[in-house]
């Protein structure tokens, strides 16, 4: 059992060593031209003007709030499957813990592929408008969770396939929310916008962890998965509110 803790720690340490030697600080260090950073972009973060920028582009920007609230529902669905997946598959679908663990791992692997596809589709077909891709991904993820909910003791391969498809779509919004928020808030407020949306995402663990477990314990897994379907549907609706958002906020700055 100790290797359940040792192995992830070893992977993290190896990753840290790789980043230490491979990560570069500036574009010029890898032979790329430097970005043209104007004096306006070098303002002291403690200045009054910078605080006004953060207030306007983050806290008073309705699209940032929409993305933040939507992120809450994305993380609720994602972490609910990740945290409760093996228990859910064992108690509700009668799948052994060994097979359930691999199925949840497939959910994660499918999600990695889904993130890459979502990013590519955002640039290729939607002109960088991440919220529009998030709407589609959230709807599709909810559809597959609904399919999973409606099947009684399906063949293992079918359950794994449906769960993997749900993971494929739910990870797209997770990757795109922070990027979309940073683009909308522009470079000067990008970090604040990404952090703000991330705060809502991680706040969801109260629901996906304790809340879902309590619901499953008191009312059963049917109600717990039904709740996830509701959360996924609400997330899709919230993302729709940002459908008209521009790809970034730089065009607005140029007009000024």
C-alpha positions as CSV (number, residue, x, y, z in Angstrom):
1,X,0.0,0.0,0.0
2,X,2.9,2.4,0.7
3,X,3.8,2.3,-3.0
4,X,0.5,4.1,-3.7
5,X,2.2,7.1,-2.1
6,X,5.8,6.3,-3.2
7,X,5.2,5.9,-6.9
8,X,3.4,9.3,-7.4
9,X,6.1,11.0,-5.4
10,X,8.9,9.5,-7.5
11,X,7.1,10.6,-10.7
12,X,6.7,14.2,-9.3
13,X,10.4,14.3,-8.4
14,X,11.4,13.1,-11.8
15,X,9.2,15.7,-13.4
16,X,10.7,18.5,-11.2
17,X,14.2,17.5,-12.3
18,X,13.2,17.5,-15.9
19,X,11.6,20.9,-15.6
20,X,14.7,22.3,-13.8
21,X,16.9,21.5,-16.7
22,X,14.5,21.8,-19.6
23,X,12.3,24.8,-18.8
24,X,13.4,28.2,-20.2
25,X,12.6,31.7,-18.9
26,X,12.5,33.8,-22.0
27,X,11.8,33.3,-25.8
28,X,15.3,34.3,-26.6
29,X,16.8,31.4,-24.6
30,X,15.3,29.0,-27.2
31,X,16.1,31.2,-30.3
32,X,12.8,33.0,-30.5
33,X,12.3,36.8,-30.8
34,X,11.5,38.7,-27.7
35,X,8.0,40.0,-27.1
36,X,7.5,43.7,-27.5
37,X,6.7,44.7,-23.9
38,X,5.7,48.4,-23.7
39,X,6.1,50.6,-20.6
40,X,2.4,50.3,-20.1
41,X,2.8,46.5,-19.5
42,X,5.6,47.1,-17.0
43,X,3.5,49.0,-14.5
44,X,4.2,48.4,-10.8
45,X,1.6,45.9,-9.6
46,X,1.1,47.9,-6.5
47,X,0.1,51.0,-8.4
48,X,-3.3,52.5,-8.3
49,X,-3.6,52.1,-12.1
50,X,-2.9,48.4,-12.0
51,X,-5.5,47.8,-9.3
52,X,-8.0,49.6,-11.6
53,X,-7.0,47.3,-14.4
54,X,-7.6,44.2,-12.3
55,X,-10.9,45.5,-11.1
56,X,-12.2,46.4,-14.6
57,X,-10.9,43.4,-16.5
58,X,-11.4,40.7,-13.9
59,X,-13.8,41.5,-11.1
60,X,-16.1,43.8,-13.2
61,X,-15.9,41.6,-16.3
62,X,-19.1,39.5,-16.6
63,X,-17.4,37.0,-18.9
64,X,-14.8,36.2,-16.2
65,X,-17.5,35.6,-13.7
66,X,-19.4,33.4,-16.1
67,X,-16.3,31.3,-16.8
68,X,-15.5,31.1,-13.1
69,X,-19.0,29.8,-12.2
70,X,-19.0,27.4,-15.1
71,X,-15.6,26.1,-13.9
72,X,-17.2,25.1,-10.6
73,X,-19.5,22.7,-12.4
74,X,-16.7,21.4,-14.6
75,X,-14.6,20.5,-11.6
76,X,-17.5,19.0,-9.8
77,X,-18.1,16.5,-12.6
78,X,-14.5,15.7,-13.2
79,X,-13.4,15.2,-9.5
80,X,-16.6,13.3,-8.7
81,X,-15.6,10.6,-11.2
82,X,-12.0,10.7,-10.2
83,X,-12.6,10.5,-6.5
84,X,-15.6,8.2,-6.4
85,X,-15.2,6.3,-9.6
86,X,-13.8,3.0,-8.2
87,X,-16.4,2.9,-5.4
88,X,-19.2,3.9,-7.7
89,X,-18.3,1.2,-10.3
90,X,-17.9,-1.5,-7.6
91,X,-21.1,-0.7,-5.6
92,X,-23.4,0.4,-8.4
93,X,-22.2,-1.6,-11.4
94,X,-20.8,-4.6,-9.7
95,X,-17.3,-4.2,-11.2
96,X,-14.3,-5.5,-9.4
97,X,-11.9,-2.9,-7.8
98,X,-9.1,-3.9,-10.1
99,X,-11.1,-3.3,-13.3
100,X,-12.7,-0.2,-11.8
101,X,-9.3,1.3,-11.2
102,X,-8.3,0.8,-14.8
103,X,-11.5,2.2,-16.0
104,X,-11.0,5.4,-14.0
105,X,-7.4,5.5,-15.4
106,X,-9.0,5.3,-18.9
107,X,-11.2,8.3,-18.0
108,X,-8.1,10.3,-17.2
109,X,-6.1,9.2,-20.3
110,X,-9.1,10.0,-22.5
111,X,-9.3,13.4,-20.8
112,X,-5.7,14.1,-21.8
113,X,-6.5,13.4,-25.4
114,X,-9.7,15.4,-25.1
115,X,-7.8,18.5,-23.9
116,X,-5.5,18.4,-26.9
117,X,-8.4,18.0,-29.3
118,X,-10.3,20.8,-27.6
119,X,-7.4,23.2,-27.9
120,X,-6.9,22.3,-31.5
121,X,-10.6,22.7,-32.3
122,X,-10.7,26.1,-30.6
123,X,-8.0,27.5,-32.8
124,X,-8.9,25.6,-36.0
125,X,-12.7,26.1,-36.1
126,X,-13.7,28.7,-33.5
127,X,-11.2,31.4,-34.0
128,X,-9.8,31.1,-30.4
129,X,-13.2,31.4,-28.8
130,X,-12.8,28.8,-26.0
131,X,-16.2,29.3,-24.3
132,X,-17.9,28.0,-27.5
133,X,-15.9,24.8,-27.4
134,X,-16.6,24.5,-23.6
135,X,-20.4,24.5,-24.4
136,X,-20.1,21.6,-26.8
137,X,-17.8,19.7,-24.5
138,X,-20.0,20.1,-21.5
139,X,-23.1,19.0,-23.3
140,X,-21.4,15.9,-24.7
141,X,-19.9,15.0,-21.4
142,X,-23.3,15.2,-19.8
143,X,-24.8,13.1,-22.5
144,X,-22.3,10.3,-21.9
145,X,-22.8,10.5,-18.1
146,X,-26.5,10.2,-18.8
147,X,-25.9,7.1,-21.0
148,X,-23.7,5.6,-18.2
149,X,-26.5,6.3,-15.7
150,X,-29.1,4.7,-17.8
151,X,-27.4,1.3,-18.4
152,X,-28.0,-1.4,-15.9
153,X,-25.0,-3.7,-15.5
154,X,-23.6,-3.1,-19.0
155,X,-20.7,-5.1,-20.5
156,X,-17.4,-3.9,-19.0
157,X,-16.1,-2.7,-22.4
158,X,-19.2,-0.6,-22.9
159,X,-19.0,0.9,-19.5
160,X,-15.3,1.7,-20.0
161,X,-16.0,3.2,-23.4
162,X,-18.8,5.5,-22.2
163,X,-16.8,6.6,-19.2
164,X,-13.8,7.3,-21.4
165,X,-16.0,9.4,-23.7
166,X,-17.2,11.4,-20.7
167,X,-13.6,12.0,-19.7
168,X,-12.7,13.0,-23.2
169,X,-15.2,15.9,-23.2
170,X,-15.0,17.0,-19.6
171,X,-11.3,17.7,-19.7
172,X,-11.6,20.2,-22.6
173,X,-13.4,22.8,-20.5
174,X,-11.0,22.3,-17.7
175,X,-8.0,23.2,-19.9
176,X,-9.8,26.0,-21.8
177,X,-11.4,28.0,-19.0
178,X,-8.1,29.4,-17.6
179,X,-6.8,30.2,-21.1
180,X,-10.0,31.9,-22.2
181,X,-10.1,33.9,-19.0
182,X,-6.5,35.0,-19.5
183,X,-7.1,36.0,-23.1
184,X,-10.3,38.0,-22.3
185,X,-8.5,39.8,-19.4
186,X,-5.4,40.5,-21.6
187,X,-1.8,40.1,-20.6
188,X,-1.9,42.7,-17.7
189,X,-4.6,40.8,-15.8
190,X,-4.1,37.3,-17.2
191,X,-2.7,35.7,-14.0
192,X,-5.4,37.2,-11.8
193,X,-8.2,36.0,-14.2
194,X,-6.8,32.5,-14.4
195,X,-6.4,32.3,-10.6
196,X,-9.9,33.7,-10.1
197,X,-11.5,31.0,-12.2
198,X,-9.3,28.3,-10.7
199,X,-10.6,29.3,-7.2
200,X,-14.1,28.5,-8.2
201,X,-12.9,25.2,-9.7
202,X,-11.2,23.9,-6.6
203,X,-14.1,25.1,-4.4
204,X,-16.1,22.4,-6.1
205,X,-14.4,19.7,-4.1
206,X,-16.8,20.4,-1.3
207,X,-19.6,19.1,-3.6
208,X,-17.7,16.5,-5.6
209,X,-16.1,15.0,-2.5
210,X,-18.2,15.3,0.7
211,X,-21.5,16.2,-0.9
212,X,-21.6,13.4,-3.5
213,X,-20.5,10.8,-1.0
214,X,-23.2,11.9,1.5
215,X,-25.8,11.8,-1.2
216,X,-24.8,8.3,-2.3
217,X,-24.7,7.1,1.3
218,X,-28.2,8.4,2.1
219,X,-30.0,8.0,-1.2
220,X,-28.0,5.7,-3.4
221,X,-25.8,6.0,-6.5
222,X,-28.7,6.6,-8.8
223,X,-29.4,9.9,-7.1
224,X,-25.7,10.8,-6.9
225,X,-25.2,10.3,-10.7
226,X,-28.4,12.1,-11.4
227,X,-27.0,15.0,-9.4
228,X,-23.9,15.0,-11.7
229,X,-26.1,15.1,-14.7
230,X,-27.8,18.2,-13.3
231,X,-24.5,19.8,-12.5
232,X,-23.2,19.1,-16.0
233,X,-26.4,20.5,-17.6
234,X,-26.1,23.7,-15.5
235,X,-22.5,24.0,-16.4
236,X,-23.4,23.9,-20.1
237,X,-26.1,26.6,-19.7
238,X,-23.6,28.8,-17.8
239,X,-21.0,28.4,-20.6
240,X,-23.7,29.4,-23.1
241,X,-23.9,32.8,-21.5
242,X,-20.3,33.4,-22.7
243,X,-21.0,32.3,-26.3
244,X,-20.7,35.9,-27.6
245,X,-17.4,36.6,-25.8
246,X,-14.6,37.6,-28.1
247,X,-11.5,35.5,-28.4
248,X,-9.5,38.1,-26.4
249,X,-9.7,41.6,-25.0
250,X,-6.8,43.1,-27.0
251,X,-9.0,44.4,-29.8
252,X,-10.8,46.5,-27.3
253,X,-7.5,47.9,-26.1
254,X,-6.5,48.9,-29.6
255,X,-9.7,50.8,-30.2
256,X,-9.0,52.9,-27.1
